Amino acid sequence: MEYDDYDRELGRLLDAAGIGPAADDVIELVLGVAAAPASSFPGAWMDLIALDLPDALRDHLSGRLDRARAILDDPRAPGDRSNRLARLREELRKRGLAGFIVPRTDEHRGEYVPPSAERLAWLTGFTGSAGVAVVLLDRAALFVDGRYTLQARAEVATEAYEVLSLTDTPPETWIAGSLAESARAVGGRSDQADPSLGYDPWLHAPDEIARLAKSCEKAGGRALPLQNNPLDAVWLHRPPPPITPVLPHVFGRTSEEKRAEVAKILASDGQDVAVLSTPESIAWLLDIRGSDVPNTPVSLAFATITRDGDVKLYIDLRKLTPEARAHFQEAGAVTVLEVCRLDTDLGGLGQDHKRVRIDPASTPIWILDRLDKEGALVSTGPDPCLLPKAKKSSEELEGIRAAHRRDGVALARFLAWLAREAPKGEVSELAAARRIEALRAENPEFRGNSFETISGAGSNGAIVHYRVSEATDRKLGPGMLYLVDSGGQYPDGTTDVTRTIAIGAPTDEMRRRFTYVLKGHIAIASACFPQDTTGSQLDVLARRALWQAGLDYDHGTGHGVGSYLAVHEGPHRISKLPSTVKLEPGMVVSNEPGFYKEGAYGIRIENLIAVTPAEKPVADAERAMMGFETLTLAPIDRALIDLDLLDPGERAWLDTYHARVLEEIGPELDEAGRVWLKSATAPL
């Protein structure tokens, strides 16, 4: 960016302060900060320049940051997406490609990505957290799962994109039937015997490319890795990669203990080194946090760890504050390098014929290809940090309980406010979402949302991962069900809770279906199961009452949750999908059955639960038995319960749960709040 008078003044202030970085370097840093999500530590990035900055320089940098945010492209904002699609197709023609695949991911393949990687949203308008587009020269399709079907149809121009189910019509099936036909129909350079479907090798895992290659072969074509992403070539004003400070975060087991545990896994599996590409794993392993992406407190980076526990961290060094550098120095056995060194060091692993572990589900295929090219002995297996990270320590669990008590106070205050204000007909979905965030933010430990709040009234609640906007915002009114799914990040834990609230008098149908969902929720919460049970073996418990009524829901029953990390964490889950991952003590998972009537309402009840040894001895048990501890503390709407459908055990569970909510949350509320909570948690 060229200097203007504003930037000349920045240079003068830097010189006067005796600070080393030149003005153009600082401007690049400011642009990187501007391209990151709003931080819970808004001034911390200035420490990347110097710890002690004169007030005049701080004010000037804040102004420069505001200017930078104003000029950077917001990929999720409305725009002429038909023009963007046309420009991409023109770029494909120039490169002799029959098509290109656009996933919703970045090099680290996390759920949340920085603005610079929001390619799918920029191109199609779809803002969900999971999806993929395939753009051919004469047609295009967007593939989403059941959570996002309604949202995708509302956000995407259906005359430009077919909106298809990832499960019913996978991209591979569509490509096999469309690639060659599209190339022939358009003609030109792509009218060749083997039409090429391009892909960015940094944005796809080996498992995905294996399937993609087969589908292209069926169409008589090939999947072609590209050195440069053609979408990036046509994205004007694309934000740069984010730059936010790396923050030490020591909680629970130390980094040294965790590195030793992972090293032991590698040694046991006969591997010399593992390549880590998932920022959550790196954050957990090295006791660091950041704010490079929305909602998940991580720094984008790569790492390797050897069977001896030595770690190399590949990261933009501009993210390191003096505190972070000291943290790594104290940790020992951690070498911090620029990201560009990864290429060279992967080549070295190959030349030394090291046995290298990669996770085929999450590692970019670029890394696998680099290792293969240099002769490394590649072993595939799950990220070795996943399972140790999922099994929380006793200190982590105690912190998570504290975070939920803190969160429960904000939830109770929100629900009491909603009970007073919503019947008046003046509360909107956006206003409610902002209210719950504001109440959480009153606690000094709050570090931001753990995901974008789902605030859906009436038919909007039937969109499983609905995101309210100014365009879709609607008022909560009598006769509606209101579904609010929200969560917070705290230094000692991550929360995620859903409640469905009746605004006014619910219909009998609403009450029946809510109660079926509640029965499933209680069945999971009170389950007692043998050690070595997987979540897929328990999933039927959540659906039994719904199935008996001829109903179901198209999402999993439970996902893992991190400790001040990702709100969606593997490898464990509760789902119809087969799983070989056992539920082990310390794992935190959500319990969230639901039901959604398209065009009418949505129902979901979600608490977080922790896997524990069975609380009470089981008569005649010959195996170790497990159960769940409910962590979330928030009342469940009694107005929506059909008591005739609950058995005595289910009633007892809910009364016990509500008594606990009142006992733990009530003392933290004001008098009016306690009165409301006492009524909301009264015995059935």
Buried (B, 14 or more C-beta within 10 A) or exposed (E): EEEEEEBEBBBEBBEEBEBEBEBBEBBBBBBBBBBBBEBBBEEBBBBBBBEEBEEEBBEBBBEBBEBBBEEBBBBBEEBEBEEBBEBBBEBBBEBBBBBBBBBBBBBBBBBBBBBBBBBBBBBBBBBBBBBBBBBBBBBBBBBBBBBBBBBBBBBBBEEBBBBBBBEEBBBBBBBBBBBBBBBBBBEEBBBBEBBBBBBBBBBBBBBBBBBBBEBBEBBBBBBBBBEEBBBEBBBEEBBBBBBBBBBBBEBBBEBBEBBBBBBBBBBEBEBBBBBBBBBBBBBBBBBBBBBBBBBBBBBBBBBBBBBEBBBBBBBBEBBBBEBBEEBBEEBEBBBBBEBEEBEEBBBEBBEEEBBBBBBBBBBBBBBBBBBBEBBBBBBBBBBBBBBBBBBBBEEBBBBBBBBBBBBBBBBBBBBBBBBEBBBEEEBBBBBBBBBBBEBBBEBEBBBBBBBBBBBBBBBBBBBBBBBBBEEBBBBBBEEBBBBBBBBBBBBBBBBBBBBBBBBEEBEEEBBBBBBBBBBBBBBBBBBEBBBEBBBBBBBEBBBBBBEEBEBEBBBBBBBBBBBBBBBBBBBBBBBBEEBEBBBBBBBBBBBBBBBBBEEBBBBBBBBBBBBBEBEEEEEEEEEEBBBBBBBBBBBBBBBBBBEEBBEEEBBBBBBEBBEEBBEBBBEBBEEEBBEBBEEBBEEE
